[in-house]
Amino acid sequence: MTYRGRHLLGIEPLHPTEITTLLDLADSYVDLNRRAQKRSDVLAGLTQINMFFENSTRTQSSFELAGKRLGADVMNMAMQASSIKKGETLIDTAMTLNAMHPDLLVVRHPHSGAVDLLAQKVNCAVLNAGDGRHEHPTQALLDALTIRRAKGRLHRLNIAICGDIAHSRVARSNILLLGKMENRVRLVGPPTLIPGPMKDLGVEVYDDMREGIAGCDVVMMLRLQKERMDGGFVPSEREYYHRYGLDAEKLGHAKPDAIVMHPGPMNRGVEIDGTLADDINRSVIQEQVEMGVAVRMAAMDLLARNLRAEAA
C-alpha cells in the first residue's frame, strides 16, 4: 500500500495513489464497523491524544471512536481548561505533550498553519482535524469515499460545492482532492462568499444556483459560518435560502440521480430544505458521518504503519 507521509496535515501534499490507498483501506473499515464485533488491534499499545481548540461534535467523536476501535489508548484533552488558557504558548504545550511520548496527535485549531507548526515540534504522527480556513483533510477524504461508494467512481464527475466557500476549510480540501482525481468542480454562491483566488484552483464559479448545479452528479452544500463573518456577507438568512438554499426545485436542475451532501452541522431552512436533507433516495449526509469513522481509522492505521517502519 502506497502512503509515504509521516503526518496528515492536508490534501495538498498527497499524490492520487495515496488518496486511493487511504480510501481502499477505509472501505475495509466500513465493513468492520458494520459487524457486531467492531474491534481491531492495529493500534494496540499506541497512545492517541485528541486536542480540539474549537468545538466539534462529528470530527472529535469519530476520531475518538476510530482510535478505540483500533485498540489505541485514547485521551481527549479539555483545551478549554488547559494551560493555554493560562498563557502557555502552543509550542510549550507541544513540548509538554512530546514528553509524554504519544504516537498519534489529532489537532483542531482556529488558526491556519497551527497544526503544521505543532507537527514540526513533536516526534509523533499529527493529524489535522481542521485548522482555521486552511484545510480539513479527513473531511475531504470521507466525502470522497462517500462519493465513490455512491457513484462507483471518483473521477470525471461534475461536482458543485455550494454556499459559504470563503470561510470553509472543507471547501478548500475538497477542491484540492477532487481536482487531483480529475473531476470538474464548480463553486456556487454569492460573490461575497467566493474569494477571487479560488479561480486559480481550476474551478468554475457561478453565482446562480440553478445554472451552477445544472447537470451535476454531486451537490455538496456548505454551512453558512456566521461565527466567522464580521460584516454583511448576506442580506438575510431568508433571502440566502431563497437564492442559494437547496430545495427540490433547484435540485431538479442537477442530474436525476445526483446525490446531496453536507458536512454538518446543518442549518435547516438556510442552506438546505429539511425534507431534502432526510430524503434517503438523494441525501447521503448520514453516510458521510459513517464514512468519517472509517476514513479516520484508515488514516491512523497508515500513519502508525509508517511510525513502526521508522522505528524498526
Helices and strands as residue ranges (DSSP letters): H 16-33, E 47-52, H 58-69, E 73-77, G 79-81, G 83-86, H 90-98, E 104-109, H 114-119, E 125-131, H 137-151, E 158-162, H 169-180, E 184-188, G 191-193, G 196-201, E 204-206, H 209-213, E 218-221, G 226-228, H 237-244, H 248-251, E 259-261, H 274-277, H 285-311
